[in-house]
Amino acid sequence: MLEIENLVSGGACPAMQWASKSLPQFVCAVLIIVILINPCQARADNQHATLPPASLLQKWGGTVLRNTLTAFYLPRRRVLSERVVALGHSGRYRPQGQPAFAWSQSMELLMLGEAVKCDSAYAVTLRKFVRTLGPYWRVANGVGGFDVLPGKVPVDRYYDDNGWMTWGFLRAYAATRNRQYLRIAQRDFKFVLSGESSALGGGIFWHEQAKKSKNTCSNGPAIIDALKLYSITRRQAYLRTARRLYVWVNAHLLDHKDYLYFDNIALNGAITRTKWTYNAGTILIANCLFYHLTHQQKYWRRANRIARAAQRRWISPRNGSISGPGVFAWVLMDGYIQLYKIGHDKKWLDLAQRALAYVHKHCQNPPGFYGGSWNGPPRTVKSIKLINQACVGGSYFLLSRTLTQ
């Protein structure tokens, strides 16, 4: 029996316990003149004063994690559900019944890995959560990988889902040094690479059962996974893989006009030109990792180029929010944090803090659940997705730990 089957079998995930009118007229006139002369400075000072500290971010992350482990838990299936639905107007929610998709579970795993880095007490919860992923592991076509849903027939696996899942296990390993997590990551990464082919000159497909396109979202995480595996094992094969995929994605999906990335290229060569924050984010992180590992300046220049381009396109200069789905936005924010960790340019850290402060203040409903957008309130309070909670919680924990380092 595979070691992964021993690790990810049985066990339920337990709930974690988470100018006043009285001023003289000439004073008011002076204040107005100052604000009119330098409105940007006044606004910047106000924004800086509201940036959340590490302790508050960790508290926010703990609340999100507790909510996912309680409200979304399906006791009969011993797994988290994909969504919860409101019980009338009571402010309470119940799981809808369907287990969470693998993509959602990978976000929960990524959040738990960051939680453990902030507080080692979460390691027990991480271990028990990993066991609930057992039914998602399927062996088919000569390779094991995580399926969209547990026990689903026929097999339905996505290379990008497994790229995120590999990333999650690597983060769990970094937090705990539990080599079982590393072994699972290595086995799952084999599935990710099984999606690579010579069609279109290389690159990884998006979907195993429908090999119609090669997407930035399947190649970007794979580059990150390969670089992280190389940094742990020092096996040159991982570094060669990262370079090969990096060259391919830049040759086929980079828009040289703004240095951001298209969504995908079909087998007939047609490019879907939509641009998402997570595609910019994964390649931004990849460049940071390449620079950290090789010290080649070209990667540092490219990382900063992507960061600036993404800021112009997606970051609001008015309130600091990130446009687009939160499940994509967190990757870009992670990229800004990695950029700060290497270059120590505080503007990237401030950008991340402002974005998350906005999310916490504007993007959750009264019971404390988050919608899908990071630049506006939840569109509905009747149905809440797990994935939207996990990506916010993971970002809170990541930024909290960055601020304490």
Rosetta blueprint (number, residue, H / E / L):
1 M L
2 L L
3 E H
4 I H
5 E H
6 N H
7 L H
8 V L
9 S L
10 G L
11 G L
12 A L
13 C L
14 P L
15 A L
16 M L
17 Q L
18 W L
19 A L
20 S L
21 K L
22 S L
23 L L
24 P L
25 Q H
26 F H
27 V H
28 C H
29 A H
30 V H
31 L H
32 I H
33 I H
34 V H
35 I H
36 L H
37 I H
38 N L
39 P H
40 C H
41 Q H
42 A H
43 R H
44 A H
45 D H
46 N H
47 Q H
48 H H
49 A H
50 T L
51 L L
52 P L
53 P L
54 A H
55 S H
56 L H
57 L H
58 Q H
59 K H
60 W H
61 G H
62 G H
63 T H
64 V H
65 L H
66 R H
67 N H
68 T H
69 L H
70 T H
71 A H
72 F L
73 Y E
74 L E
75 P L
76 R L
77 R L
78 R L
79 V E
80 L E
81 S E
82 E L
83 R E
84 V E
85 V E
86 A E
87 L L
88 G L
89 H L
90 S L
91 G L
92 R L
93 Y E
94 R E
95 P E
96 Q L
97 G L
98 Q L
99 P E
100 A L
101 F L
102 A H
103 W H
104 S H
105 Q H
106 S H
107 M H
108 E H
109 L H
110 L H
111 M H
112 L H
113 G H
114 E H
115 A H
116 V H
117 K H
118 C H
119 D L
120 S H
121 A H
122 Y H
123 A H
124 V H
125 T H
126 L H
127 R H
128 K H
129 F H
130 V H
131 R H
132 T L
133 L L
134 G H
135 P H
136 Y H
137 W E
138 R E
139 V E
140 A E
141 N L
142 G L
143 V E
144 G E
145 G E
146 F E
147 D L
148 V L
149 L L
150 P L
151 G L
152 K L
153 V L
154 P L
155 V L
156 D L
157 R L
158 Y E
159 Y H
160 D H
161 D H
162 N H
163 G H
164 W H
165 M H
166 T H
167 W H
168 G H
169 F H
170 L H
171 R H
172 A H
173 Y H
174 A H
175 A H
176 T H
177 R L
178 N L
179 R H
180 Q H
181 Y H
182 L H
183 R H
184 I H
185 A H
186 Q H
187 R H
188 D H
189 F H
190 K H
191 F H
192 V H
193 L H
194 S L
195 G L
196 E E
197 S L
198 S L
199 A H
200 L H
201 G H
202 G L
203 G L
204 I E
205 F E
206 W L
207 H E
208 E L
209 Q L
210 A L
211 K L
212 K L
213 S E
214 K E
215 N E
216 T H
217 C H
218 S H
219 N H
220 G H
221 P H
222 A H
223 I H
224 I H
225 D H
226 A H
227 L H
228 K H
229 L H
230 Y H
231 S H
232 I H
233 T H
234 R L
235 R L
236 Q H
237 A H
238 Y H
239 L H
240 R H
241 T H
242 A H
243 R H
244 R H
245 L H
246 Y H
247 V H
248 W H
249 V H
250 N H
251 A H
252 H H
253 L L
254 L E
255 D E
256 H L
257 K L
258 D L
259 Y L
260 L E
261 Y E
262 F L
263 D L
264 N E
265 I E
266 A E
267 L L
268 N L
269 G L
270 A L
271 I E
272 T E
273 R L
274 T L
275 K L
276 W L
277 T H
278 Y H
279 N H
280 A H
281 G H
282 T H
283 I H
284 L H
285 I H
286 A H
287 N H
288 C H
289 L H
290 F H
291 Y H
292 H H
293 L H
294 T H
295 H L
296 Q L
297 Q H
298 K H
299 Y H
300 W H
301 R H
302 R H
303 A H
304 N H
305 R H
306 I H
307 A H
308 R H
309 A H
310 A H
311 Q H
312 R H
313 R H
314 W H
315 I E
316 S L
317 P L
318 R L
319 N L
320 G L
321 S L
322 I E
323 S L
324 G L
325 P E
326 G H
327 V H
328 F H
329 A H
330 W H
331 V H
332 L H
333 M H
334 D H
335 G H
336 Y H
337 I H
338 Q H
339 L H
340 Y H
341 K H
342 I H
343 G H
344 H L
345 D L
346 K H
347 K H
348 W H
349 L H
350 D H
351 L H
352 A H
353 Q H
354 R H
355 A H
356 L H
357 A H
358 Y H
359 V H
360 H H
361 K H
362 H H
363 C L
364 Q E
365 N L
366 P L
367 P L
368 G L
369 F L
370 Y E
371 G L
372 G L
373 S E
374 W L
375 N L
376 G L
377 P L
378 P L
379 R L
380 T L
381 V L
382 K L
383 S E
384 I E
385 K E
386 L H
387 I H
388 N H
389 Q H
390 A H
391 C H
392 V H
393 G H
394 G H
395 S H
396 Y H
397 F H
398 L H
399 L H
400 S H
401 R H
402 T H
403 L H
404 T H
405 Q L
